Amino acid sequence: MKFRPEIDGLRAFAVISAVIFHAFPGALSGGYIGVDVFFVISGYLITSILISELQTGRFSFAEFFGRRVRRIFPSLVIVLAVTNIAGWFLMLPVEYQQLGKHTAASAVFVQNFVFWSESGYFDPSGEGKLLLHLWSLAVEEQYYLLWPLALWFVWQKNASILKLMIGVAVFSFILNIAFVGGETEAVFFWPIARFWELLIGAIMAWMSIFRKEFLEFSRQKIDRFLAATLFRYSPSLADTGTYNVLSFAGIALLFGGVLFLPEGIVYPGAWALIPVIGSAFVIAGGAEPLLSRVVLSNKVALWFGAVSYPLYLWHWPLLSYGNLANAERASVAFRVSAVLLSIFLAWFTYRFVENPFRFGAYKKQKIQALCLGLVLLGGFGWVNYKFDGLEFRFPANVRQFTDNVDFKWSSYVQGNTCYLEEPELLLHDPSCYQERGEGVKVAVWGDSHGAALYPGLKALSDKGDFELIQLTHAACPSLFGVTSGYRKDCPENAEQVLRELSQAKPDLIILHSSWKHDDYPLTPEELRESLENTVNRLKDTLPESKLVLVGPVPRWQGSPQRESFINFDRLSGTVSDMQPATILREYEATIKSVALEQSVSFISAIDIFCDDQGECLARVGNKPTDFTAIDYGHISKAGSEYLVEHIASRLLAYLGVQPTVTP
């Protein structure tokens, strides 16, 4: 097929957009549309090649899939191998186990389904998944598997290829539009809701082959009109007026998409038309238009286009390692370094791995070696996943910092009973709030961080002889009127909690949440307003109930376990129980201020866990289950019991119950 420089330029645009978005999301709000551009390019090129070979009788499934192996596998194998080797030394067992699962899925190109089952692409937890970006490669490979078979079958039956393409594309697009609001993750990851993007490119390829004369005739007519109007005083542009208009419109759509797509939109949906139509216009315009030559066919764009595939593969694992180590997004310096390193590795891979395997002699042997390499990597990933992250990698004295610490956390906090984890669960079990006898009652209301208090409060209730009520929802704060990205019904849930509290009439209500959460990103000022409203409503509805606001807990870079693992002295075999953590001072001050103004009680978790130097208690014993949190901030059973033990006398005093435990 004739070299199309503007298509390499489109590849450069796509990969640079994706890399910038992943490294610096604030710089390009719509940088993720680079994947859609890749889809259109793939649909166009693959269909052009397939139809050309079918026309000349040279089509062979073995030859087609052999070319795909030599094109896709070399860079993929080396990136998967290096990622797993690095993970062997850098990742905790639970993290390495997840990488094993994703490696196995990547080896058979089903990782899009795996990621769909775990969380959404834009979910913050995705930033620690080293192979998240390979979902798009899986969609393309599924297309490469199905489309040649469908095209060959229709060709053999002498049926209409165009009708097939249009029919599937329309069906796919309708599914995308119909379900994007309710099944966002499925629409994002599933191939059937993405195939329309590839088929737009396929339809363009069909038109360029079978309707060449019609397209040329139409172009000439439009050129004459444009020459007399838009390009009346620009004869150099008028000769290719249609192409120039298409190129300009396409590039404008693409740049407009990456720069101005609103944050928080439900994607893909109709929004995906912007990069798809933009890419189609650029391809239809060809390489001649002035803007295509300047923007897409310059030497820099062509270089990035050539290395776009290995660059796409390398950039995310490098960035993700930084995100994983830092719990939240890595530092700017790290991200800049990761991007520069990924560019170098992309060139190295393209020059010394991809091209040698893709071209030259010994094609059969190369295909066999690449397939064997991918099978071995997939097998290793499966073994890693099945055997809990291969924790034998670490010596015995390090195991206490590598063993899984959250294996029973959900059961400890009464998951999906009194702590409703799944979005479709709406009502707490009646046992969570109905009276089970006379006596003093304490209620805890909050999100998953509030639920984490339950083990400690339960231990105290057994000693302090009070009834404990738990009303908690995943990602829904103990606030009225606050919406969440994970659960759309948080305001309704809060009203339901108020009804349950009104029925139970607890003597003491404890409010504790993350307070600063990606699913409900409140500023301190917004938190103040919402918390004031919440306290006032609780006072009005339950005037006899006392209120206690518990401030935020420490935030860890990954977890206190990972922090201890990083700082563990292998020579002495020791590590301090106090480790660096992030303290949400401004949020704590806001909550404390509201409590003071509203004359309700406030308890600082930070004062219990942390010192004045910004270090916080990482563990209360030497067992893996003794770490104070299971991740970046959900306190463990041990952490919950430690916190409640140190505030027990205050809680019991609020209830008028004689303290029976030592603070």
Secondary structure as GFF3:
##gff-version 3
##sequence-region A 1 663
A	DSSP	alpha_helix	5	23	.	.	.	ID=ss1
A	DSSP	three_ten_helix	31	33	.	.	.	ID=ss2
A	DSSP	alpha_helix	34	56	.	.	.	ID=ss3
A	DSSP	alpha_helix	61	90	.	.	.	ID=ss4
A	DSSP	alpha_helix	93	107	.	.	.	ID=ss5
A	DSSP	alpha_helix	111	118	.	.	.	ID=ss6
A	DSSP	three_ten_helix	124	128	.	.	.	ID=ss7
A	DSSP	three_ten_helix	132	134	.	.	.	ID=ss8
A	DSSP	alpha_helix	135	156	.	.	.	ID=ss9
A	DSSP	alpha_helix	161	179	.	.	.	ID=ss10
A	DSSP	alpha_helix	184	189	.	.	.	ID=ss11
A	DSSP	three_ten_helix	191	193	.	.	.	ID=ss12
A	DSSP	alpha_helix	195	210	.	.	.	ID=ss13
A	DSSP	alpha_helix	212	228	.	.	.	ID=ss14
A	DSSP	alpha_helix	235	238	.	.	.	ID=ss15
A	DSSP	alpha_helix	241	260	.	.	.	ID=ss16
A	DSSP	three_ten_helix	269	272	.	.	.	ID=ss17
A	DSSP	alpha_helix	273	285	.	.	.	ID=ss18
A	DSSP	alpha_helix	290	291	.	.	.	ID=ss19
A	DSSP	pi_helix	292	296	.	.	.	ID=ss20
A	DSSP	alpha_helix	299	306	.	.	.	ID=ss21
A	DSSP	alpha_helix	308	326	.	.	.	ID=ss22
A	DSSP	alpha_helix	332	349	.	.	.	ID=ss23
A	DSSP	pi_helix	350	354	.	.	.	ID=ss24
A	DSSP	alpha_helix	355	358	.	.	.	ID=ss25
A	DSSP	alpha_helix	363	386	.	.	.	ID=ss26
A	DSSP	three_ten_helix	391	393	.	.	.	ID=ss27
A	DSSP	three_ten_helix	396	401	.	.	.	ID=ss28
A	DSSP	alpha_helix	409	412	.	.	.	ID=ss29
A	DSSP	beta_strand	419	420	.	.	.	ID=ss30
A	DSSP	three_ten_helix	430	432	.	.	.	ID=ss31
A	DSSP	beta_strand	441	446	.	.	.	ID=ss32
A	DSSP	alpha_helix	448	451	.	.	.	ID=ss33
A	DSSP	alpha_helix	454	464	.	.	.	ID=ss34
A	DSSP	beta_strand	467	473	.	.	.	ID=ss35
A	DSSP	alpha_helix	490	504	.	.	.	ID=ss36
A	DSSP	beta_strand	508	511	.	.	.	ID=ss37
A	DSSP	alpha_helix	524	541	.	.	.	ID=ss38
A	DSSP	beta_strand	546	550	.	.	.	ID=ss39
A	DSSP	alpha_helix	560	567	.	.	.	ID=ss40
A	DSSP	beta_strand	578	580	.	.	.	ID=ss41
A	DSSP	alpha_helix	585	598	.	.	.	ID=ss42
A	DSSP	beta_strand	601	603	.	.	.	ID=ss43
A	DSSP	alpha_helix	605	609	.	.	.	ID=ss44
A	DSSP	beta_strand	615	617	.	.	.	ID=ss45
A	DSSP	three_ten_helix	624	626	.	.	.	ID=ss46
A	DSSP	alpha_helix	637	655	.	.	.	ID=ss47
###
